[in-house]
Amino acid sequence: MEMKWLHIDTDVGDPWVLPIWSAVNNATKSKPLAPLTKDMRELGLHISTRLDILPFVVSRINSEVHQIYKAASNYGEEHIFTKEAEGYALPMREKRDLVHFLLADIDALLFETNSVCELMTNFFERLYSHAGINLRKGEAGLKIRNILESEGHDSKWFQDLDSHRNFFIHEGAPYFAIDVSLGPNKYDLLIMKENLKIFEDSSKFVRLSELNNIVRGFILARHTIQKHLIELFRNVGS
């Protein structure tokens, strides 16, 4: 039987790669640079696709966390745990689906952000090579960090992302609790790496605010890397 299939119309909306391609094409016109290969254009499409996915994951997490906090707002003193006393676990049976959606999306956020960072690092290295500058193995990631730090951006989020992603993908699964010690109607999600009784060892859990720092760091980084690559090919073409 003849195979038949449908392609789904999924236009890539994130424009991150487009001004970089324009800079490369302009440099190709003025200098004897080889045209972009099909593999390079495919890599650009892969990056754009993952950049399209990330805002949806972030939006879902924001919505799910808001609903979780709202559901938890009716907690009583009997539900509070401290270092000295154990409370009763807050029932969320009616929100079971929401809880698991949130856990799945936390996994997705770490995976997708890490994946697009790896693709961008590969992209960076290959564009440098295309410009006639060959980087040693592993040098691209270090150079990106140096570029970010020279612009005054913190690059520690790279290390945090790698650590959290590797744990939750390869070693364990996320659980969560809610920090209610921040004041009235102020909460923070505590994403546990094991079933914790106390929260004294910060290596065993991740705060949602830390994940937000990773997302903010990535947003700053993508613009800085884009600007750097455009300038690279403007200089090659001049």
C-alpha positions in Angstrom: 0.0 0.0 0.0 1.3 3.4 -0.9 2.3 5.6 2.1 0.4 8.8 2.5 0.9 11.5 5.1 -0.1 15.0 6.2 2.3 17.9 6.9 1.1 20.2 9.7 1.3 23.9 9.2 3.6 25.0 12.0 5.1 28.3 11.0 8.3 29.1 12.9 7.6 32.4 14.6 10.8 33.2 16.6 13.0 35.5 14.5 16.2 35.1 16.5 18.2 33.5 13.6 17.0 35.8 10.8 19.2 38.8 11.4 22.2 36.4 11.8 21.4 34.9 8.4 21.2 38.4 6.9 24.6 39.3 8.3 26.1 36.0 7.0 24.5 36.5 3.5 25.8 40.1 3.4 29.3 39.0 4.3 29.1 36.2 1.6 28.4 38.9 -1.0 31.5 41.0 -0.1 34.0 38.3 0.8 34.8 34.8 -0.6 32.8 33.0 2.0 31.0 29.8 1.1 27.2 29.9 1.1 25.4 28.5 4.1 25.0 24.8 3.9 21.7 22.9 4.2 22.9 21.5 7.5 23.5 25.0 8.9 20.1 26.2 7.8 18.5 23.1 9.3 20.3 23.8 12.6 18.9 27.3 12.5 15.4 25.9 12.0 15.9 23.5 15.0 16.9 26.4 17.2 13.9 28.5 16.0 11.5 25.6 16.7 12.8 25.1 20.3 12.7 28.9 20.9 9.0 28.7 19.8 8.3 25.9 22.3 9.8 27.6 25.4 7.3 30.5 25.8 4.5 28.0 25.8 6.2 25.9 28.6 6.9 29.0 30.7 3.3 30.2 30.2 1.9 26.9 31.3 4.1 26.8 34.4 3.1 30.3 35.4 -0.6 29.4 35.1 -0.2 26.1 36.9 1.8 27.7 39.7 -0.9 30.4 40.1 -3.6 27.7 40.4 -1.5 25.7 42.9 -0.9 28.7 45.1 -4.6 29.6 44.9 -5.6 26.0 45.9 -3.0 26.0 48.7 -4.2 29.4 50.1 -6.8 27.7 52.4 -4.1 25.9 54.4 -4.4 25.8 58.2 -1.9 25.8 61.0 -2.2 22.1 61.1 -0.7 21.8 57.6 2.5 23.8 58.4 5.8 21.9 58.7 8.8 23.3 60.5 12.2 22.0 61.6 10.7 21.2 65.0 7.2 20.0 64.1 5.5 17.9 61.4 2.2 19.0 60.0 -0.3 17.2 57.9 0.2 17.1 54.1 -2.2 19.5 52.4 -4.8 17.5 50.4 -4.9 18.3 46.7 -6.8 15.2 45.3 -9.1 17.5 43.2 -6.0 19.1 41.7 -4.1 15.8 41.0 -4.0 16.5 37.2 -2.7 20.0 37.8 0.0 18.8 40.1 1.3 16.3 37.5 1.0 18.8 34.7 3.2 21.2 36.7 5.8 18.5 37.4 5.9 17.5 33.7 6.3 21.1 32.7 9.1 21.7 35.1 10.9 18.8 33.5 10.0 20.2 30.1 11.4 23.7 31.0 14.8 22.2 32.1 15.0 19.9 29.1 14.0 22.5 26.5 16.2 25.3 27.8 19.2 23.0 28.1 18.5 21.6 24.6 18.3 25.0 22.9 21.5 26.1 24.8 23.3 23.1 23.4 22.0 23.8 19.9 23.0 27.5 20.1 26.5 26.5 21.3 26.9 24.2 18.3 25.5 27.0 16.0 28.0 29.4 17.5 30.9 27.1 16.9 29.9 26.3 13.3 29.3 30.0 12.5 32.8 30.8 13.8 34.2 28.1 11.6 32.2 29.5 8.7 33.8 32.8 9.3 37.3 31.2 9.2 37.8 31.0 13.0 38.2 27.4 14.2 37.4 26.9 17.9 38.9 24.1 19.9 36.5 21.4 21.3 34.6 22.8 24.2 35.9 26.4 23.6 32.6 27.7 22.2 30.8 27.3 25.5 33.6 29.0 27.4 33.7 31.9 24.9 29.9 32.4 25.2 30.3 32.7 29.0 33.1 35.2 28.5 31.0 37.2 26.1 28.1 37.3 28.6 30.3 38.3 31.5 32.0 41.0 29.4 28.5 42.5 28.9 27.9 42.4 32.6 25.6 39.4 32.6 25.9 36.6 35.2 26.7 33.2 33.5 26.2 31.0 36.6 22.8 30.1 35.4 24.5 27.8 32.8 26.0 25.7 35.5 22.7 25.6 37.5 20.8 24.6 34.4 23.2 21.8 33.6 23.1 20.5 37.2 19.3 20.6 37.6 18.6 19.2 34.1 21.1 16.3 34.5 19.6 15.4 37.9 15.9 15.4 36.9 16.5 13.8 33.5 19.1 11.1 34.6 18.9 10.6 38.3 15.6 11.4 39.9 12.1 12.9 39.6 10.7 16.2 40.9 8.4 16.6 43.9 7.3 19.9 45.3 6.4 21.7 48.5 5.3 25.3 49.0 7.3 27.8 51.1 4.8 29.8 53.2 7.4 31.6 55.4 7.7 34.6 53.1 4.7 36.5 54.5 1.0 36.8 53.9 0.0 35.6 50.4 3.6 35.2 49.4 4.8 31.7 48.3 7.7 30.0 46.6 7.7 26.6 45.0 10.3 24.2 46.4 11.2 21.6 43.8 12.6 18.6 45.7 15.2 16.2 44.5 14.2 13.7 47.2 11.4 13.4 49.8 12.7 16.0 52.2 11.6 16.4 55.8 13.6 19.7 56.3 15.0 22.2 53.9 18.5 23.0 55.3 20.6 21.5 52.4 20.0 23.8 49.4 21.6 21.2 47.1 18.6 18.9 47.6 15.9 21.3 46.2 15.4 24.1 43.7 13.3 27.1 44.2 11.0 28.3 41.5 12.7 31.7 41.8 15.9 30.0 40.8 14.3 28.6 37.7 13.1 32.1 36.9 16.7 33.3 37.2 17.7 30.6 34.6 15.0 31.8 32.2 15.9 35.4 32.7 19.6 34.6 32.1 18.8 32.7 29.0 16.7 35.6 27.6 19.6 38.0 28.1 22.0 35.5 26.7 20.1 34.9 23.4 20.1 38.6 22.6 23.8 39.0 23.5 24.8 36.0 21.4 22.7 37.2 18.5 24.3 40.6 18.6 27.8 39.1 18.8 27.3 36.8 15.8 25.9 39.7 13.7 29.0 41.8 14.6 31.2 38.8 13.8 30.0 38.7 10.2 29.8 42.4 9.8 33.5 42.5 10.6 34.2 39.6 8.2 32.4 41.4 5.4 34.1 44.8 6.0 
